[in-house]
């Protein structure tokens, strides 16, 4: 045994060739970049679906990589790989983050957060007490009309959020809204706004300060504490039950035990309906997600498959033995009452497989203001120079008919809750209320 306190460790592993992680980190910048593009052009799961021209991307970014190599600039190389990753419209794709660039571009806040209504208006949802917006007299529910004379819709559309790339346009738009009014620290901006009830618009010049409260307030769902158990549930008025699944990556045994306890309670109580909240579920095991959905069915439906690049065939291939399907639990562990599933764009990947599975035979209503994140596939990581870990989608998830069903679209609500002033500024939970209204109307 050797005890070593070094931050990075090198350990020899005994593993089959198929399990080895691809590692380009020992190559020159240009060689690693070319190897990366070659790999993506073969193995990325949605090239044709998204119309990606890998050779065009190579031609666009390779000169920057070569220049970074000539200048021996690790930062310029990291920036080139970051921008390359952000050019791929897939929320599963991830390149390096450049903290100093994020801080330089978005490190200052104006003390307000905004959301966009279905009618196109952009309203202030949060004002930081004592912050720049508050001092300028901007009120909660004010409409933002322009920034430095440019209509707010154009300003939002021009933002490239550091959280890019995205699989869906609704995710992109929500993140653009979150970053649209953040500015370099100390910079000034002129806002044109109309306070609630005011007849005329006003203008004010604000200076960006070091505040992150508005950034946190701009999130669609609040951050998790890290203390949540994977499944939580409670009783609601009228005998209905509310359950929340936070993810499918926690302890699988604990997750299933909590889930089966819920199902037993539903049946023992004769619950007239169940609400399953998936709005803060970041995914995990797709198999676990599908099998938890199986507790609501009496027949073992085929759900789809995942195609991956096969080196022997030189093409994408789905093994029929890996077909996703329900493995039914015992009959006394099945709930047959009505179900409503709450979704949001913060429902990703395996969360979306669960939500999609619940649309089988229209088993559940999907309730939300937006579709899910639209991340439909498994991922693989490989290594590049300068400590870069690059992630991309290798599994092309398809439905039982072989059609791409989640990537770029998400699971679309069957009961859509509008984004209006009434719902945006509600003191309650309009999505949950819509789900309960659906269950009561069954």
C-alpha positions, 0 to 999 in steps of 0.5 A: 500500500502507498499513501499519497496526498497528491491531488491527482493520482495515477492508478494502473487498471486491469480492464477490457478494451471496451471499458477503457476511457478514451484519452487524448490528453497526451497529444498536441492540441491540434492532434487532440482536436482532430482526434476529437472531431473524428470520434464525434463524427463517428459516434455522436448519436444525433448527427443527422437528426440535428444536421451537424456538419463536423467538417465545417466545425473542424474548419471553423475551430481548428485555426484557433486550436493551432494558434493556441498551440503556437502561443502555448496558451492553455487558456485559448485552447480551453476557450476554443474547446468550450466554444466548440462544445457550445456549438453542438445543440445538445444539453448532454454535451459538455466542454470546459467552463472558463470561470474567469470569462463567466465572471468577466461577462456576467459577474455583475447583477442589477438586482432583478430577475425576469421571466417571459409570459406567453404573450411575449412580455418580460416582467420583473419577478424579483427585486433585491432590496437596496440593489440597483433596480430597487434604488432606480424605482423598478418594482416587482411586476414591472415590464422591461421594455428595452436595454440601452434602447434595444428591445428586450426580445432582441437583447435576450435572443443575443445572449449566449449563456455559459450554461450552453449548449441546450437540446431545446429552444425553451431551455435556451430561452429560459437561460437567456432570460436568466443572464440577459440582465447580468453585466460585467461588474461596474458597467452601466446600462440603461433600462426602459421599464413600465411599473405595474399600473403606470401609464408611461414608461420610464428609463433609468441608468443602473450600475452592475454590482457584485450580487448573486441573489438575482441570479439565484432568483432567476432559476426556474426551480430552487436549488436542492439542499443535498439532504433530500431522500430520493422519494418523498411523499405526503397526504393532500386534502381529499385523500390525494397523495403527493410524491416527489422523485428527486432523481434516479442516481441515489441508492437504488435499494433505498429508492425502490423501498421508499417507492414500494412503501408509497405504492402500498400506502396508496392501495391501503388508503384507497387514494383517489389519485396521485401527483408525482412531482418530477420538476427537480429531477436531474436523471440517473439510471434510465432502467430504474426510471422505467421500472419505477413507472412499471408499478402503474401498469398491468402489461409489460409494454415495450418502451424503446431502445438505444442505438450506439455506434458499433465499430464492427458494423461501422454504423449505429446499432440497437441490440434487440436484447437491450429493448427497454420494457416494463418488468412488472411488480407483483399485482399487490404492488401496482397502483391503478388510480389516476396519476398526474406527473408534474414536469419542467425543463429541469427534468432531464434524461432518465427523468424524461424516460420516466415521464415518457413511460407514463404517457404509455396508454395515456396512463398519466397526465403530464402537467407543466408550463414547459416540456422537459429538457429534451436530453434523450440519450446516454453519454460518454466522457473522454479526456483532452489536453489541459485537464479537459473532460469532454462529454457527448451523447453516444446513445440514441434513445428511440421509442418502440417504433424506432423514432427519436422521441425525447431528444430536442423535444422533451416530454410535452405537457398534456395539461399545459399551465399557461405562463401569465401574470396570474400563474407567475405571481401566484402565491400557491403552486399553479402547476400542482393546482392544475394537476389536482383539478385534473385528478378531481375531474376524472 
